Amino acid sequence: MKKKIYIPKKNIIKNKIIVLIDSSNKINIINQLINMNSHVILLDQNTSYLNYIKKNKYLHVYPLDSKKYNYNNLLILKNIIEKKFKYIDSIIFNSTKIGPICPIEKFPIFEWTDIINTNLNNTFLTIKLLLPLLKKSKNPTIIFTIYSKKSVSKAYWGAYACSNSGIITLMNILNDEYSNNYNIKINSICVDKIKTSNREQIYPYENTDKLYNINDIINNYIFLLDDKNNIKNKIIIPKKNIYL
């Protein structure tokens, strides 16, 4: 039997309330979500790229500098979101910082702390504070962004590799704690083979012809947000076409 290609319907995520963490290099994902009439709550320290996005009633922007990404400020934001929306349906994490590619001995301490905070600790804080709102949804989802499907222990990858492994572990723990009791679908999308600024930093001389663009994999996010799928605790290797 020939497999069908997943083509999302226009209203498949209509009126979903989606919290998006840092999408400066994923403008097209924002556009796709709001064009499908999802409410996108954007938490990002850099909002200059929003000049390229048309103003839309479905886009709700809350600038949040990384230096102010702490429990008290997130609690204020959580209360603002709760007052306006009552609940949220999804959280999508895009924030990843690489930092220096160098031996541990030469790794700057402040850079190590900053990368672990940005990639892992801030993710923990966000989930801790927003879980009560997520649990009120009928079909809650969390989508992480990771670089490697497995724990990375390559030379010179330092804090970035440690935080990537930490996110995978966090995903597994959250699944054990919440996937059955609250039916939260928790998955990760691995962007290893995607043409991003992070990959360009790691492989500056790579031939990118065989890499996907962000545009090519947007449907992978929509698929995980779709209420009809029941995928949990999976690391998704994104593809242009998703076969059902």
C-alpha positions in Angstrom: 0.0 0.0 0.0 1.4 3.4 -1.0 2.1 5.7 1.9 0.5 9.1 2.0 2.5 12.3 2.3 1.5 14.4 5.3 -0.1 17.7 4.1 -1.4 19.7 7.0 -4.8 21.2 6.6 -5.2 25.0 7.0 -7.1 24.7 10.3 -5.1 21.8 11.8 -3.6 24.0 14.5 -6.1 26.8 14.4 -6.3 28.8 17.7 -3.6 26.8 19.3 -1.6 28.8 21.8 2.1 28.2 21.1 5.0 29.6 23.1 8.1 30.0 20.9 11.5 30.4 22.5 14.0 32.3 20.3 13.2 32.1 16.6 15.6 34.6 15.1 16.7 32.2 12.4 13.3 30.6 11.9 11.2 33.5 10.7 9.3 31.2 8.3 8.2 29.0 11.1 6.6 32.0 12.8 4.9 33.0 9.6 3.6 29.5 9.0 2.2 29.2 12.5 0.4 32.6 12.4 -0.8 32.0 8.8 -2.5 28.8 10.2 -4.2 31.0 12.8 -2.2 29.8 15.8 -1.5 32.3 18.5 2.3 32.6 18.8 3.7 33.9 22.1 7.3 34.8 21.2 9.9 35.0 24.0 13.1 36.3 22.5 16.0 38.6 23.4 16.4 39.7 19.8 13.3 41.0 18.1 14.8 43.1 15.3 14.0 40.4 12.8 10.3 40.9 13.4 10.5 43.8 11.0 10.3 41.2 8.3 7.1 39.8 9.7 3.8 41.5 9.0 1.9 42.7 12.1 -0.7 40.1 12.9 -3.2 39.6 15.7 -1.9 36.1 16.2 1.6 37.2 17.1 2.3 38.2 20.7 5.9 39.4 21.4 7.6 39.5 24.8 11.2 40.6 24.5 13.3 38.9 27.1 17.1 39.6 27.3 19.2 36.6 28.2 20.6 38.5 31.2 17.1 38.9 32.5 16.1 35.3 31.9 15.5 34.4 35.5 12.8 33.0 37.7 11.3 36.3 38.8 11.0 37.7 35.3 9.7 34.5 33.9 7.1 34.3 36.7 5.9 37.8 35.7 5.6 36.6 32.0 3.8 33.5 33.1 1.3 35.5 35.0 0.8 37.8 32.0 0.3 34.8 29.7 -2.1 33.2 32.1 -4.2 36.3 32.5 -4.5 36.8 28.7 -4.8 33.2 27.5 -5.6 31.0 30.6 -3.5 28.1 29.2 -1.0 27.2 26.5 -1.0 24.3 24.1 2.6 24.0 23.1 6.2 25.1 23.8 8.8 25.1 21.1 12.4 25.6 22.1 14.8 27.0 19.4 17.4 28.7 21.6 20.8 27.2 21.1 24.2 28.8 21.6 27.4 27.2 20.5 30.2 29.3 21.9 33.9 28.6 21.4 35.1 25.5 19.6 38.2 24.8 21.7 39.8 22.4 24.2 38.3 22.3 27.7 41.6 23.8 29.1 41.1 27.0 27.1 37.3 27.2 27.4 36.4 30.6 29.0 34.5 30.1 32.3 32.0 32.9 31.6 31.3 31.4 28.1 30.7 27.9 29.6 28.3 29.3 32.2 26.5 31.4 29.6 26.0 28.5 27.1 24.8 26.1 29.8 22.4 28.8 31.1 21.0 29.6 27.6 20.7 26.1 26.3 19.8 24.1 29.4 19.1 26.1 32.6 16.7 28.6 30.9 14.9 25.7 29.3 14.4 24.1 32.7 13.1 27.4 34.2 10.7 27.9 31.3 9.2 24.4 31.6 9.0 24.6 35.4 7.0 27.8 35.2 4.8 27.1 32.2 3.9 23.5 32.9 0.9 24.5 35.0 -0.5 26.3 32.0 0.4 23.5 29.6 -1.4 20.9 31.7 -4.6 22.8 31.2 -4.5 22.1 27.5 -6.5 19.2 25.9 -3.5 18.2 23.7 -0.3 19.7 25.2 3.1 19.4 23.4 6.7 20.3 24.0 9.2 20.4 21.1 12.9 20.7 21.8 15.6 21.6 19.3 18.8 19.5 19.5 21.9 19.1 17.4 22.7 15.5 17.8 20.5 12.4 18.3 22.9 11.0 20.8 25.1 12.4 23.6 27.9 14.2 21.9 31.4 13.8 23.2 33.5 15.2 20.4 36.7 17.0 21.1 36.4 20.8 21.3 32.5 20.9 21.5 32.6 21.7 25.2 29.5 23.3 26.8 27.4 23.0 23.6 27.7 19.2 23.6 27.1 19.0 27.4 23.9 21.1 27.1 22.7 19.1 24.1 23.1 15.9 26.1 21.3 17.6 29.0 18.3 18.5 26.8 17.9 14.8 25.7 18.0 13.7 29.3 15.5 16.4 30.3 13.2 15.2 27.5 13.3 11.6 28.8 12.7 12.7 32.4 9.7 14.9 31.4 8.2 12.0 29.4 8.5 9.7 32.4 6.8 12.2 34.6 4.1 13.7 32.4 3.4 11.8 29.2 1.1 9.3 30.8 -0.3 11.3 33.7 -1.0 14.4 31.7 -0.8 13.1 28.1 1.9 15.7 27.2 3.6 14.8 23.9 7.3 15.6 24.4 9.7 15.3 21.4 12.8 16.7 19.9 13.7 17.8 16.4 17.3 17.2 15.5 18.7 19.9 13.2 22.0 18.3 12.5 21.5 18.3 8.7 19.8 21.7 8.5 21.4 24.8 7.1 21.6 27.1 10.1 24.0 29.7 11.4 25.1 27.3 14.1 26.1 24.6 11.7 27.9 27.2 9.6 29.9 28.2 12.7 30.9 24.6 13.3 31.5 23.6 9.6 32.5 26.9 7.9 33.8 25.3 4.7 31.1 22.7 4.3 29.3 22.2 1.0 25.7 22.9 2.0 24.0 21.7 -1.2 22.8 18.5 0.5 21.5 20.2 3.6 17.9 21.1 4.2 16.7 24.7 4.6 14.4 25.6 7.5 11.6 26.0 4.9 12.0 22.4 3.9 11.2 21.0 7.4 8.5 23.3 8.7 5.9 20.6 8.3 7.8 18.5 10.8 6.9 21.0 13.5 3.3 21.2 12.3 3.1 17.4 12.4 4.2 17.3 16.0 1.7 20.0 16.9 -1.1 18.1 15.1 -3.6 16.6 17.6 -4.0 13.5 15.4 -0.5 12.2 16.0 0.4 10.5 19.2 4.2 10.5 19.0 6.0 10.7 22.3 9.6 10.7 23.5 11.0 10.6 20.0 14.0 12.4 18.4 12.8 13.4 14.9 15.2 13.5 12.0 13.3 16.1 9.9 12.6 15.4 6.2 11.0 17.3 3.4 8.2 14.7 3.1 6.6 13.0 6.1 5.0 9.7 5.2 2.0 8.5 7.1 
